[in-house]
Each structure stands twice: as C-alpha cells, then as structure tokens.
Amino acid sequence: MNPESFAPQHFGWEFADGIAVITLNRPERKNPLTFDSYAELRDTFRELVGVDAVRAVVLTGAGGNFCSGGDVHEIIGPLTKMDMKGLLAFTRMTGDLVKAIRGCPQPVIAAVDGICVGAGAILAMASDLRVGTADAKVAFLFTRVGLAGCDMGACAVLPRLVGQGRAAELLFTGRSMGGEEGERWGFFNRLVEPDTLLAEARTLAGQLAGGPNFAHAMTKTMLNQEWNMGLDQAIEAEAQAQAICMQTADFERAFDAFVARQKPVFEGD
C-alpha cells in the first residue's frame, strides 16, 4: 500500500504527516457497514502492518455520526436467508476486522460523535483510544435484534474497558450509553465539542505519530498478548520487550536529546 495514492472504494481516506484518517462516509444512512466495506476495512488494517509511513490512524464517521452498524437492507436482510456455512463465514469475517485493528502496529484512535451502535460500537471498542462527544450514543444493540451480545469480541474486550458488570449491562440490555456516561465508565478517554472532534483526534494522533513508533507498536503488542499471561509471565515478557526497545536508535536519540536539553525527534527505528 502506498498511503499517498491509496483510494479505497467504500470509505474515505486521507493521509498527511504520518496520520491516516479513515472516514465512514454514508452520512445519509448514518454510515452503515456493508459486506464490501467490512472486507475492505479488514484488508486495509491488515496491509497497514507493513506501512511504516503511517504512524497513527484516526477512524471516524461523516455527517455527525460514527456508524449505525450493519446496513439493515444490505446485510441484515441477506443474513436471514443464509445457511449456517454462509453465516459463519460472515461472522468470522467481521471478527477478522477486529483482529486486524488490534493487530496493526499503529495506534488507532476512534473519533466518535452521534450514533455509534452495533458493529459501529465494536469498531470504537476495538480501537486503542476513543475520543467522543457528549452527543455520542453508544449501543451494543445485538440483543435488540434477537442476537447475542457476544459479537466480534465484545465479551472479551468491553469488560476490560468498562468492567464486567457494566459490560454485562450494556450487552444484555442493548441500551444506549451517552457520551458523559461513556467517559465516566472509561469507554471514552476524553470528551470534546463536536466541532473540534476531528481536530482533537488528529492532534492526539499527531502526538503519537511523533513518538517512538517501534516502541508504540511494542506497547500495543504487549497490551494484546498480556491478556493471556499471569503476572510472572507478563513481567518477563515486558523485560524482553523493553530490552529490544533499548536497542533502537530512538532510545539513543532520546538520551542524546536529553543531554543536549532538546526535544527528541523520533524516527521509528
């Protein structure tokens, strides 16, 4: 992938200063996902693994909403007519999108305003950081359409963000969680005004993009891997990870800058 010439068919893409902005852009329908947009998003995040020029990603929606989930007519309707083999292929594909977001080395920041429900809530959940507004409405509404709350990793990831009891409430009831409640519960890292949302997300992405990107990727890797470790394993794994980071040129740059009383300029190597 060349991020400067990349032209996806099913969502917006902007790239500048090491930051890629992915915009779900069907505002007339509150930016729902389709079979094609699911697949293209999955493939894009997979490709980012080898794209060093992209140092941070912002994921957002057009028209004052984040994402209304799977398109009722283009996804939900066809799903009611599929056999088990087709259904399982679909649910595995949507889960692969979460794996791809979690697996890419770049920090992913969700900028969330307005409607953020169903698979849209999952996309925000799967991101590394979430910047929201007071107007955000987040709902894991799968039970409201006759499905389980255990979709695309929700039962694994959401409790780690908001706690087991709060996650259970959201997944059982499918109710909407407002922006202020989401910040209080730890789903949102911060709330900003709607008219500054994208700028604030870009600023945060810029701060991360200007950091030691090899080390950021290592942090993301360890955040994922340590879910399945005991404390002793985690401490040893982090010792090894940090020793690797101590061999990078960025580590030397930080030391030299400190000695010179300058701000380090990281290059990600």
N, C-alpha and C positions, 0 to 999 in steps of 0.2 A: 504493500500500500504506500502510495505517495500522498501524504496528508494534504499537500497543497493542491493536488489535482483530483483528489477523491471526490466522486459525485454519486452518492447513494440515490436510489430511486424512491425510497419510502420514508425518508426523514431528511431534515435539513442538516447541513454540515458546514461549519466554519472553522478555520484554523489560522491562528496567529499567535506569535510569541510563545510557542510551545503548548498552547492550550487549544484543545478541540472542543467545540460546542456542538452537541447533538440536540436537535430540536424536533420533537414530535409535532408534526405540522398539519394536522387535520382539524383546525380550530372550530369548524362548523359542527363537528361531532364531539368536541372536547378531546380530540387527539386519541381516538381508539387505536388499538393494535389489530393487525390482520395477520393471516398466516405468513404473508410475504414480509411484513415489517418485523415480525418476530424473528424470522430466519435471517434477515439482513442485519438486524441489530446483533444477533448472536455471532454471525460471521465477522462483523466489524470489530467487536470486542475481542474475538479470537485473534484477528490479524494485528491488533494493537500490541500483542505480546512482542513482536519483533520490530516495532516502530519507535526507535529512540527519540525521534524528533518530537513526538507527542509526549509531553511530560505531565500533563494533567487533563482530565476530561470533565466537562460540565454537561449534565443531562437535564433537559428542561422541556417545557411544552409551550406551544404558541397560543395566543389569544386569551391569556389569563387563566388557563387551566393546565394541569400537568398531563394527566392521562385518565381516560374513562374506562380503561381495561380493554378486554377483548371486544371487538366490534360485534354487536348483537346479531346483525344480519349476515356479516361476512365470516364470523367464527361460530357463534353460539348456535345459530340455525343449522349449519352443516354438521356440527358435532352431534346433534340429536339424531342424525341419520347414519353415523359411522358405526362400524363394528368395533369389537374390542381391540383388534390389531391396529386399526386406524387411530382410535382414541389414545392408545398407549404411545404410539409414535408421536402424537401431538403433545401429550403431557411431558414426554421425555424431551422433546424439542424445546418447550418453554422452560423446563428445568435447566437445559443446557445454556439458555441465555443467562440465567443467574450464575451458573458456573463460569461462564465467560466473563461476566462483570467482576466476579470475585477473583478470577484467575489472571486478568490482565494486570501488569505491574503498575500501571499508572493509578494514582488516586482518582476516584470517581466521585464527583460532587453532584447531588441531585438538587436542583433549584425548583422548589415546589410552591405553586400558587393554585388556588381554586381546587377543582376536582382532582383527586388522586385516589382512585379506587380500583379494586380488583387487581389485575395484573399491573396497573399503574402503581398501586401501593407497594407491590412486590419490587418493581424497579427502584423505587425510592429506598425501600428496605435494603436491597442488595447493594446499594451504593455505599461508599466508605463514609461519606459525610452528607448531611442533609441541611440545607438552608431553606427555611419556609417563610410563610407569611401568616398573619393572624386569620386570613381568609381561607387558608388551606383546609380542605376537608378530606381526611384520610380514612378509608374504609376497606377492610378486608372482607368484602361482602359475599364471599362464596356461599355461605350457608343461606343467604337470602335468595339464591337461585337454585337451592337444592343440592349443593355440593358441600364437601368437607372443607374445613379451614386449612387443611394440610396441603397447600398448593405451592409449588415452586420453592420449597424450602422454608415456608413461613413458620412451621412449628419448630424449626431449628434456629432460625435467625432472629425472629421477632422477640422471643423471650430473652435473648442476650442484649437486646436494645432497651426493652421496657420492663423486663421482669416476667416471670412465669404467670403470675396471677393476672397481670394486666394484659399480657398477650392472650391468655385464655379467654378473657372477657371480650376482647376485640374479635378473636377468631370464632368464638361460639355465637356471639350476637350479630356480628357483621355491622355494628353501629358505626357511625361517623365519629372520628376523633378530630376536634378542631385544632387549629394551629397552636393556640396557647396551651391547651392540654397536651398536645404532642411535644411541645418544648418542655413542659413540666415533667412529663413522663420519660424524657430522654430520647424520644424518636427524632426530634429536630435538635440540631446542635445550636441553632440560633434562629430568631425570627427577625425579619426586616420588613420594610414597607414594600408593597407590591411594585411600585415604580422604580425601586432600586434593587429588586431581587436579582436580576441577571448581572448587574454591575457588581453587587456584593459577592455573588458566586464566582464571577471572573476574578475579582480581587483575591479571594481565598485561593482559587486555582493558581493565580499568579504567584502567590506566596509559596505554594507547594512546588510549582514548576521551577522556581528559583532556588529550591533547596537541593540537597544531595539525593538525586533521584535513584541511584543504585541503593542507597540506604532506605529510601522511602519504599522501594519495591521489596526490600528485605522485611521491613516492618509489616507490610501488607501480607507477605507470605507467612510470617510468624503469627500474625493475628488469625489467619485461617488455620494453620497447622496445629496451633496450641489448643484448639477446641478439644482435640482428642488426646491430650497429654496430661499426665499427672504433673505435680509441681516439680519434682526432681527432674523429670524428662524435659519440662519446659525450661528450667534454668540451664540445663546442659545444652539444649538446642539454642538458646539465646546466647550462651557463651560462644558457641561455634559460629553463629551468625554474626555476632559483633566482632569476633576475630577476623572474619572475612572482610567486614566493612573497614577494619583498621588497616587493611592492605590497599585500600583505594586511594587514588590521587586526591579525591575530595577531602579525605581525612587530613592529608598533608597540607592541602590548601587552607583548610580551616585553622590549622596550627600556625602556618606562616602568616595568615591574615591577623590572627590574634597577637602574634609577636609584633607585627607591624602596626597594630592598632587600626586595622582596616576591616571592612566588611568582606567576608569571603565570597568569591564568585565560584559557585559550584558548576561542574560540567558533567556530572553523572558518571564519571569513570573512576 
